[in-house]
Amino acid sequence: MRLTRRGLLTAGVAALAVPAVPAVPAARAAPAADLQPYASYWYPDSLPTGSPAPGVTWRSLRSWAPESDVDLPFNRATVPLAARFASPPVNATARTGQARVCALAAFAHTAGNPSQGSPTADYYALTHWAYLDELVFWGGSSGEGLILAPNAPVVDAAHRNGVPVLGTVFLPPAAYGGQLRWTRELVCRGADGGFPLADQLIRVARAYGFDGWFVNAETGGGDAALGADMRDFLAHLRAHGKGLRVTWYDALAVSGDVSWQNELNDHNSPFFRAADSMFLNFNWSRAGLASSGALAERLGRGRYELWAGIDVEANGWDTRVDWDAIVPADRPHATSYGFYRPEWTWTSLPAGGRTPAAFHARDDRFWSGPAVDPSAPAAGPWRAPAASVADRSTLTALPFATTFNTGHGLGWYEHGKVLSESPWNHLGLQDRLPGRRWVIRTTGARPVVGFDFADAWRGGTSLLVEGPLAAPTTVELFTARLPLPRTAVVELAHRTDPGSAGVRVELLVSPEPGRFVPVPACTLPAGGRGWTTARLRVGALLPGRTGRTIHALGIRLTAPDGGVVRWRLGHLAVRDTAAPGPAAPARPATVTLAAARPNGDGTAALRLLWSPGARRARPVRHYELHQVLPGGGRRFLGGTCGHAYYVPALRRTGGEAVTRVDVRAVDELYVSSAPARVSFRWSIPSS
């Protein structure tokens, strides 16, 4: 049964529910089903009676071991959690050090969620990491599994932007298949008084590379002994996890039965004290949040360790919220807050209308406000996070580069050329993107700025500025704390589209907060003549001593002869030309064809494994795989931050007997290594 939380509320059950999200298209034909890796999910110990539905695999967490998990290489996140900082807020109402934002988001159903993306651009490609403090990979159901580990692409994208990701432990209400025995199994003590399944949760998080667990116990019928066991279970998980986060959902009370409090009080504070934070149920009140914050501080904890739940699954920005109860403008914020199902910006699009561009336009409005301008968030019933919470950035070290890749696309581009015309999604390939969308300053009409999927320099997206530029127009892109040595250069690959007016382009560099210095890049003629790259010696051009810092980056566009401009920015990089080291990352170690299977349609599914190259080489951002075509061309197959990849459908070209696949390491500046090669012979037997 796939019901939404709204359906549960209608039924009078105040509980989180099974995710209702669009199905992800199958990545392969049925014969290769045993090769396709999926995001992992488990029951605590015993399995349901009967048989699982097609496409569902029942597993026990108690019996899981990393050495026997054949899908682990495909599910392991590898990007470390980046440090980040908050620049001075871009508007007068956003604050640092107060309310934070958590999100419970379902990227797909619990079962059948591919580990490494899928061949569709119709996907919840979350990009507004700048306002998030914690992401919960939401899911779980009584018919599929109750414990859900985040897949690697989501974790890698979040970590690149400094956001920790939690897996979900969901013990559903009995009305939706929950069984109290699963709760008791989860918190069952071992012979030494410890909690074996808490230790298993720790092992899973360490092996998979994510940051902790969101624990949501909603199966009723327990007693005070069970409540005490759950409290001690959380404390064990937190203490032995050594840095893993534990967030508790306000459902189970210390009595052992389910009783949503909608505030922090004596009925649930023992769980809060055992965990790192608590997600308060959605029916909170202004007085309840005030008293919750005060109690948290009396307990020696912070009031911003409480998330006031906001259910946006059904109505998105039309959800009624008493914002002044959480983030009042005239006094300190009461608590933090947490969105339940912000992927509404994607799921609520009409069937056939869920284009990537339509999704990002809606998502920008959700996080930045109706005006899509965080420097002047519009007043109204919806108070977007940009209006209250200071954005944060991870741009602190050189080199920095972005191709404005959002993690999904309608094709794949390299140096402006199409290497695949197939749609795709893989959040691990997402770049660091502008956190403030969009701060545009002009005395003329405001142009439209956003991510565009019709053309790109690299990946699947470019940044498009479109409109009549009656006056010079500034688009602020990144806040930063990047060092600015005299040998620093900035490179940008850009172009105008056919039919565009000519445009003069200047890079804006902020050597101190609030002040931009323009650096001329070039003037592009009208009509569009393809991609061009400008290389600007900003370190030598800007005056000052050593030890300087770039605090922000932007661009200024002027249409000297007037007219409508369509200007794209496809690549932006800052690097130190004096930095020592090799010119490219080391190639991967030997690539192994771990398994192969024909799909029955002339294609084949492959599992490929490799090891990283030399340790002293340049750090690797991710790996990319290409099929080598007869005649020497290449077809993009996919990419990953890890050391394993599943190719769902390798296409035979020209009746060749052997197809070669190249795996390349790619560094932070998108410089590729020499390829490591593996060959696939098409005469494999059918099975």
C-alpha positions in Angstrom: 0.0 0.0 0.0 1.5 3.3 -1.1 -0.2 6.0 0.8 0.9 9.6 1.4 1.1 11.3 4.7 -1.9 13.4 3.7 -3.9 10.2 3.4 -2.9 9.2 6.9 -3.9 12.6 8.3 -7.2 12.3 6.5 -7.7 9.0 8.3 -6.9 10.6 11.6 -3.5 8.9 12.1 -0.8 11.6 12.8 2.1 9.6 11.4 4.8 9.7 8.8 4.0 7.4 5.9 5.2 5.4 2.9 6.6 7.6 0.2 4.5 8.2 -2.9 6.9 9.2 -5.7 6.9 8.6 -9.5 8.3 5.3 -10.5 11.9 5.3 -11.8 12.0 3.7 -15.2 13.8 0.3 -15.3 17.4 0.7 -16.2 17.7 -2.7 -18.0 15.7 -5.5 -19.5 14.6 -8.3 -17.3 17.3 -10.9 -18.0 19.9 -8.7 -16.3 17.8 -8.1 -13.2 20.3 -9.9 -11.0 23.1 -7.5 -12.0 21.3 -4.2 -11.3 22.3 -2.9 -7.9 19.8 -1.1 -5.8 19.7 1.1 -2.6 19.7 -1.3 0.4 16.8 -1.8 2.8 16.2 -4.3 5.6 13.9 -5.5 8.4 15.4 -5.5 11.9 15.5 -9.3 12.1 12.5 -11.5 11.3 10.8 -11.1 7.9 7.1 -10.8 7.1 5.0 -13.9 6.4 4.2 -14.8 2.8 6.3 -13.8 -0.2 7.5 -10.4 -1.3 6.0 -8.5 -4.2 7.7 -8.6 -7.5 10.9 -6.5 -7.5 11.1 -6.6 -3.6 13.8 -8.5 -1.7 13.3 -9.2 2.0 16.5 -9.0 4.0 17.4 -9.1 7.7 19.7 -6.4 9.2 20.9 -8.8 11.8 22.3 -11.1 9.2 23.9 -8.4 7.1 27.7 -8.3 6.7 29.7 -6.0 4.5 31.9 -8.8 3.2 28.8 -10.6 1.8 27.1 -7.5 0.4 27.8 -7.8 -3.3 26.2 -4.5 -4.1 28.2 -2.6 -1.5 30.8 -1.3 -4.0 28.0 0.3 -6.0 26.3 1.8 -2.9 29.4 3.2 -1.1 29.6 7.0 -1.0 33.2 8.3 -1.3 33.0 12.1 -1.1 34.0 13.4 2.4 31.7 15.7 4.2 33.0 19.2 3.3 33.4 22.0 5.9 31.4 25.1 5.1 30.8 28.7 6.3 28.1 31.3 6.2 28.8 34.7 4.6 26.9 37.8 5.7 23.3 37.3 4.7 22.2 38.7 1.4 19.0 40.2 3.0 18.1 41.9 6.2 16.0 39.1 7.6 18.1 36.0 7.2 20.3 35.0 10.2 23.3 33.0 11.0 23.6 30.8 14.1 19.8 30.4 14.7 17.2 28.3 12.9 18.5 25.6 10.6 16.6 23.5 8.1 16.2 19.7 7.8 14.5 17.9 5.0 12.9 14.4 4.8 12.9 13.6 1.1 12.0 10.5 -0.9 14.0 10.2 -4.1 12.3 7.0 -5.2 10.4 4.1 -3.7 12.1 1.9 -1.1 12.5 -1.1 -3.4 13.8 -0.8 -6.9 15.8 2.4 -6.4 18.9 2.1 -8.6 22.1 2.6 -6.8 23.8 4.9 -9.4 21.1 6.8 -11.1 18.9 5.8 -14.1 18.3 6.6 -17.8 15.8 9.5 -17.2 16.1 13.2 -16.4 12.7 13.0 -14.6 14.3 13.0 -11.1 14.3 15.0 -7.9 17.7 16.6 -8.5 17.9 18.6 -5.2 20.4 21.5 -5.5 19.5 23.9 -2.8 22.1 22.5 -0.3 23.1 26.0 0.9 20.0 26.2 3.1 20.0 22.6 4.4 21.7 21.4 7.6 20.5 17.8 7.4 19.0 15.5 4.8 17.0 12.4 5.7 16.8 9.8 2.9 13.2 9.0 3.6 11.4 5.8 2.9 10.5 2.4 4.3 7.3 0.3 4.3 6.0 -2.8 6.0 5.9 -4.7 2.7 9.4 -3.8 1.4 11.7 -3.0 4.4 11.9 -0.7 7.4 15.5 0.4 7.4 16.7 2.3 4.4 20.3 3.3 3.6 20.8 6.3 1.3 22.2 5.7 -2.1 25.7 6.9 -2.9 24.8 9.7 -5.5 22.6 11.5 -3.0 25.3 11.3 -0.2 28.1 12.3 -2.5 26.2 15.4 -3.7 25.2 16.4 -0.2 28.7 15.9 1.2 30.2 18.0 -1.6 28.1 20.8 -0.2 28.7 20.1 3.5 25.3 18.5 4.2 25.1 15.3 6.3 22.7 12.5 5.1 20.8 10.2 7.4 19.3 6.8 6.7 15.8 6.0 7.9 14.5 3.5 10.5 10.7 3.5 10.1 8.6 1.3 12.3 5.1 2.0 10.9 1.7 2.1 12.6 -0.1 -1.2 12.9 -2.8 0.1 10.5 -0.1 0.2 7.8 1.5 -3.2 8.5 3.7 -2.3 11.5 4.3 -5.2 13.9 5.5 -4.5 17.5 7.8 -7.5 17.2 10.0 -5.5 14.8 10.4 -2.7 17.4 11.3 -5.2 20.1 13.8 -6.9 17.8 15.4 -3.6 17.0 16.0 -2.7 20.7 16.7 -6.3 21.9 19.8 -6.3 24.2 22.7 -8.7 23.7 24.2 -10.8 26.4 26.6 -8.0 27.3 23.7 -5.5 27.8 24.4 -3.8 24.5 22.3 -3.5 21.4 23.5 -5.7 18.5 21.3 -4.0 15.9 22.5 -0.5 16.9 26.0 -1.9 16.2 24.7 -3.1 12.9 23.3 0.3 12.0 26.7 1.8 12.8 28.5 -0.8 10.6 26.1 0.0 7.7 26.6 3.8 8.0 30.4 3.3 8.2 30.5 0.9 5.2 28.2 2.9 3.1 29.7 6.3 3.9 26.7 8.3 5.3 26.2 10.2 8.5 23.7 8.6 10.8 20.1 7.6 11.3 16.6 9.1 11.6 14.6 6.9 14.0 10.8 6.9 13.7 9.0 4.4 15.9 5.2 4.6 15.3 4.1 1.0 16.1 1.8 1.2 19.2 1.2 -1.2 22.0 4.4 -1.0 23.9 5.1 -0.5 27.6 7.5 1.5 29.8 10.1 -1.2 29.5 10.1 -0.9 25.8 10.3 2.9 26.1 13.4 2.5 28.3 15.0 0.1 25.9 14.4 2.5 23.0 16.0 5.4 25.0 19.0 3.2 25.8 19.2 2.0 22.2 19.4 5.6 21.0 22.1 6.4 23.5 24.1 3.4 22.5 23.8 4.3 18.8 24.9 7.8 19.5 27.8 7.0 21.9 29.2 4.1 19.9 28.6 5.8 16.5 31.4 8.3 17.5 30.3 11.2 15.3 27.2 9.7 13.6 24.1 11.8 13.9 20.9 10.4 15.5 17.6 12.2 15.0 14.5 11.1 16.8 10.9 11.6 15.5 8.3 12.7 18.1 6.0 9.6 18.1 6.9 7.0 20.7 6.6 8.3 24.3 8.5 7.0 27.4 5.3 5.0 28.3 6.2 2.8 25.3 3.1 3.6 23.4 2.8 6.0 20.5 1.6 9.5 21.5 2.6 12.4 19.4 3.4 15.3 21.6 4.0 18.1 19.1 6.5 19.7 21.5 9.4 18.7 23.8 8.1 17.7 27.2 8.6 15.1 29.9 6.9 12.4 27.7 9.6 12.5 25.1 12.6 14.5 26.5 14.5 11.3 27.4 14.7 10.4 23.7 15.8 13.9 22.9 18.6 13.7 25.5 19.7 10.4 24.1 19.8 11.6 20.4 21.4 14.6 18.7 18.1 16.2 17.6 14.4 15.7 17.5 11.8 16.2 14.7 8.7 17.5 16.4 5.4 16.3 15.0 3.4 18.6 12.8 0.7 19.8 15.0 2.9 22.1 17.1 1.7 25.5 18.5 3.4 28.8 19.1 3.3 28.3 22.9 4.5 24.7 22.5 7.6 25.7 20.4 8.4 28.4 22.9 8.3 26.0 25.8 10.1 23.4 23.8 13.1 25.7 23.2 13.2 26.7 26.8 13.1 23.1 28.0 15.9 22.2 25.6 18.1 24.9 27.1 17.3 23.8 30.7 18.4 20.3 29.7 21.7 21.8 28.6 20.9 21.4 24.9 20.3 24.0 22.1 16.8 25.0 21.0 17.9 24.7 17.4 18.4 21.0 17.9 14.6 20.8 17.6 13.1 20.6 14.1 9.5 21.9 14.0 7.9 19.6 11.3 6.3 21.3 8.3 4.4 18.9 5.9 4.7 20.3 2.4 3.9 17.0 0.6 0.5 17.9 -0.6 0.5 21.7 -1.0 4.1 22.9 -1.2 4.4 26.6 -0.9 0.6 26.9 -0.4 1.0 25.0 2.9 -0.3 27.1 5.8 2.5 27.7 8.3 2.7 30.0 11.4 6.1 31.2 10.4 6.3 33.7 13.3 6.0 30.8 15.7 9.3 29.4 14.4 11.3 32.2 12.8 9.8 35.5 14.0 11.3 38.7 12.6 11.4 40.7 15.8 13.0 38.2 18.2 15.3 35.2 18.2 14.1 32.2 16.3 12.2 29.7 18.4 13.5 26.4 17.0 14.8 25.0 13.7 12.4 23.5 11.3 12.1 20.5 9.1 10.3 20.0 5.7 8.5 16.7 5.1 8.7 15.8 1.4 10.0 19.0 -0.3 10.2 16.9 -3.5 6.7 18.2 -4.0 8.3 20.7 -6.4 8.9 17.6 -8.6 6.1 15.2 -7.9 3.3 17.8 -8.2 4.3 18.7 -11.8 1.7 17.2 -14.3 2.5 14.0 -16.0 4.3 14.8 -19.2 5.4 18.2 -17.8 8.1 17.1 -15.4 10.9 18.6 -17.5 14.2 19.4 -15.7 13.8 23.1 -16.4 10.2 23.2 -15.1 11.4 21.4 -11.9 14.3 23.7 -11.2 12.1 26.8 -11.8 9.7 25.5 -9.1 12.4 24.4 -6.8 14.0 27.8 -7.0 10.7 29.4 -6.0 10.3 27.0 -3.1 13.7 27.8 -1.5 14.2 31.4 -2.6 10.6 32.8 -2.6 8.0 33.9 -5.2 10.3 36.6 -6.6 13.2 34.0 -7.0 15.5 36.7 -5.5 17.0 35.9 -2.1 18.2 39.5 -1.7 14.6 40.7 -1.6 12.4 37.8 -0.6 8.8 38.8 -1.2 6.4 39.1 1.7 3.5 36.7 1.7 2.1 33.5 3.2 5.1 31.4 2.0 8.3 32.3 3.9 11.1 30.6 1.9 14.2 29.5 3.7 16.2 32.3 2.0 14.1 34.8 4.0 15.2 33.5 7.4 18.3 31.2 7.1 21.7 32.4 5.9 23.0 30.3 3.0 26.3 28.5 3.3 29.2 27.7 1.0 32.0 25.2 0.8 34.3 27.3 -1.5 37.3 27.6 0.6 40.3 26.1 -1.3 41.8 26.1 -4.8 41.2 24.7 -7.3 37.5 25.4 -7.6 35.6 24.6 -10.8 31.9 24.2 -11.8 30.2 23.3 -15.1 26.8 24.1 -13.6 25.9 20.4 -13.9 22.7 19.8 -11.8 23.0 16.0 -11.7 20.6 15.1 -14.5 20.3 16.0 -18.1 18.8 15.3 -21.6 22.3 14.4 -22.9 26.0 14.5 -22.0 28.4 17.1 -23.3 32.2 17.4 -23.1 33.9 20.5 -24.4 30.6 21.6 -26.0 30.2 18.4 -28.0 27.4 15.8 -27.4 28.8 12.4 -26.4 25.4 10.9 -25.5 21.8 11.9 -26.5 20.3 9.8 -23.7 18.6 11.3 -20.7 20.2 10.5 -17.3 20.4 11.3 -13.6 23.2 10.8 -11.1 23.5 13.3 -8.3 27.0 12.3 -7.5 28.1 14.0 -10.8 26.4 17.3 -9.7 28.6 20.3 -9.4 28.8 22.9 -6.6 26.1 25.4 -7.8 25.3 29.0 -6.9 23.7 29.0 -3.5 21.8 32.3 -3.9 19.2 32.0 -6.8 19.1 34.5 -8.2 20.7 37.8 -7.0 20.4 40.0 -10.1 21.1 43.7 -10.0 20.1 46.0 -12.9 18.4 49.3 -13.4 16.6 47.8 -16.4 14.3 44.8 -16.8 15.4 41.7 -14.9 16.5 38.9 -17.2 15.5 35.3 -16.7 18.4 33.3 -15.2 18.4 29.6 -14.6 19.8 26.2 -15.5 19.2 25.1 -19.1 19.4 21.7 -20.6 19.5 22.5 -24.4 23.2 23.0 -24.5 26.2 22.6 -22.2 30.0 22.8 -22.1 30.3 19.8 -19.9 27.7 17.5 -18.2 24.1 18.1 -18.9 23.5 21.8 -18.0 24.7 25.3 -18.6 23.7 28.6 -16.9 21.5 30.7 -19.2 20.8 34.4 -19.0 18.0 35.5 -21.3 16.3 38.8 -21.8 16.6 42.3 -23.2 19.5 44.0 -21.4 18.6 47.6 -21.4 21.2 48.3 -18.7 24.3 46.6 -17.4 23.2 43.5 -15.5 25.0 41.8 -12.6 24.4 38.2 -11.6 26.0 37.2 -8.3 27.0 33.5 -8.4 29.1 32.2 -5.6 30.0 33.3 -2.0 33.5 32.1 -1.2 36.6 32.3 0.9 39.0 31.3 -1.8 42.7 32.3 -1.5 43.8 34.8 -4.2 47.5 34.4 -4.9 49.1 36.6 -7.5 49.4 33.5 -9.8 45.6 32.9 -9.7 43.6 32.7 -12.9 39.9 32.4 -13.6 38.7 30.6 -16.7 35.2 30.7 -18.1 33.8 28.9 -21.1 30.8 30.8 -22.5 28.8 31.5 -25.6 25.8 33.3 -27.1 23.0 31.3 -28.8 22.0 31.9 -32.4 19.9 35.0 -32.7 21.3 36.6 -29.5 22.4 40.2 -29.4 26.1 40.9 -28.9 27.1 41.0 -25.2 30.1 42.4 -23.3 31.1 40.1 -20.5 32.9 41.0 -17.3 33.9 38.8 -14.4 33.1 40.2 -11.0 35.5 39.4 -8.2 34.9 40.5 -4.6 38.2 41.0 -2.8 36.3 42.2 0.3 32.7 41.6 1.4 30.2 43.9 -0.4 32.6 45.2 -3.1 33.0 43.8 -6.6 35.9 44.6 -9.0 35.1 44.1 -12.7 37.6 42.2 -14.8 36.9 42.4 -18.6 36.5 39.0 -20.2 35.5 39.6 -23.8 32.7 40.9 -26.1 30.8 38.2 -27.9 29.4 39.2 -31.3 25.7 38.9 -32.1 24.4 35.6 -33.6 26.3 33.1 -31.6 29.5 31.5 -32.8 30.1 28.6 -30.5 31.9 28.2 -27.2 34.9 30.3 -26.3 37.1 30.2 -23.3 38.5 33.3 -21.5 41.5 33.1 -19.2 41.8 36.0 -16.8 44.9 36.6 -14.6 42.9 38.0 -11.7 45.7 37.5 -9.2 48.0 39.8 -11.1 45.2 42.3 -12.1 43.8 43.0 -8.7 45.9 45.2 -6.4 46.9 44.2 -2.9 49.3 42.2 -0.9 49.6 38.4 -0.6 47.1 36.7 1.7 44.1 38.1 -0.3 40.7 36.3 -0.5 37.9 36.0 -3.0 34.7 36.6 -1.1 32.3 36.3 -4.1 32.2 35.7 -7.8 29.7 37.0 -10.3 29.4 38.2 -13.9 28.2 41.5 -15.4 26.6 41.5 -18.9 26.0 44.5 -21.1 24.4 44.6 -24.6 26.3 47.4 -26.3 23.8 47.6 -29.2 20.7 46.6 -27.3 18.5 43.6 -28.1 17.6 40.3 -26.5 20.6 38.4 -25.1 20.8 34.6 -24.8 24.2 34.1 -23.0 25.4 30.8 -21.6 28.1 30.1 -19.0 29.3 26.5 -19.2 32.4 26.4 -17.1 33.9 28.6 -14.4 37.2 27.7 -12.7 39.6 29.4 -10.3 43.1 27.9 -10.0 46.6 28.8 -9.0 49.0 28.4 -11.9 51.9 28.1 -9.6 50.4 25.1 -7.7 52.8 22.1 -8.0 51.7 18.6 -8.9 51.0 16.5 -12.0 49.0 17.9 -14.9 46.3 15.1 -14.7 45.1 12.5 -12.2 46.5 9.0 -12.3 44.6 6.5 -14.4 42.5 4.0 -12.4 44.1 0.7 -11.7 43.1 -2.3 -13.7 39.4 -2.5 -14.5 37.7 -5.8 -13.9 34.6 -7.0 -15.8 33.0 -8.6 -12.7 29.9 -9.8 -14.4 28.0 -9.6 -17.7 24.6 -10.6 -18.9 22.8 -10.2 -22.3 19.6 -8.2 -22.1 17.9 -10.0 -25.0 17.6 -6.9 -27.1 21.1 -6.8 -28.5 22.5 -5.0 -25.5 24.4 -6.3 -22.5 24.5 -5.3 -18.8 28.0 -5.1 -17.2 29.4 -4.8 -13.7 32.8 -3.1 -13.7 35.2 -2.7 -10.7 38.5 -0.9 -10.4 40.9 0.5 -7.8 42.1 4.1 -7.6 45.4 5.0 -9.2 48.6 6.3 -7.6 48.0 8.0 -4.2 50.3 10.9 -4.8 48.5 12.0 -8.0 46.0 14.8 -8.2 42.8 14.1 -6.1 40.0 12.5 -8.1 36.6 14.1 -8.2 34.8 11.3 -10.0 35.2 8.7 -12.7 33.7 8.6 -16.2 33.1 5.7 -18.5 33.0 5.8 -22.3 32.4 3.2 -24.9 35.0 3.3 -27.7 33.2 3.3 -31.0 34.6 1.8 -34.3 36.6 4.6 -35.9 37.8 6.1 -32.6 34.7 8.0 -31.4 33.4 7.8 -27.9 29.9 7.3 -26.3 29.4 8.4 -22.7 28.1 5.5 -20.6 28.0 7.1 -17.1 30.0 8.3 -14.2 30.4 7.7 -10.4 32.4 8.9 -7.5 33.1 5.3 -6.4 35.1 2.5 -7.8 32.4 0.4 -9.3 29.8 1.0 -12.0 26.8 -0.8 -13.5 26.3 -0.3 -17.2 22.7 -1.2 -17.8 22.7 -1.5 -21.6 25.9 -1.5 -23.6 25.0 -1.2 -27.3 26.8 -3.2 -29.9 28.0 -0.9 -32.8 28.6 -2.1 -36.3 28.5 -5.8 -35.5 31.8 -5.6 -33.6 33.0 -8.7 -31.9 34.6 -6.8 -29.0 33.7 -3.5 -27.4 36.2 -1.6 -25.4 35.1 0.5 -22.4 37.4 3.2 -21.0 37.4 4.4 -17.4 39.0 7.7 -16.7 39.6 9.6 -13.4 38.5 13.2 -13.4 39.9 15.9 -11.1 38.4 19.1 -9.6 39.3 21.0 -12.7 37.7 18.4 -15.0 41.0 17.2 -16.3 40.8 13.6 -17.3 43.4 10.9 -16.8 44.6 8.5 -19.4 42.0 5.6 -19.8 42.1 2.3 -18.1 40.6 -0.2 -20.5 38.5 -3.3 -20.4 37.1 -5.3 -23.3 33.7 -7.0 -23.5 33.4 -9.9 -26.1 29.9 -10.2 -27.5 30.0 -14.0 -27.8 29.1 -14.5 -24.2 26.6 -17.4 -23.7 23.0 -16.7 -23.0 21.6 -17.6 -19.5 
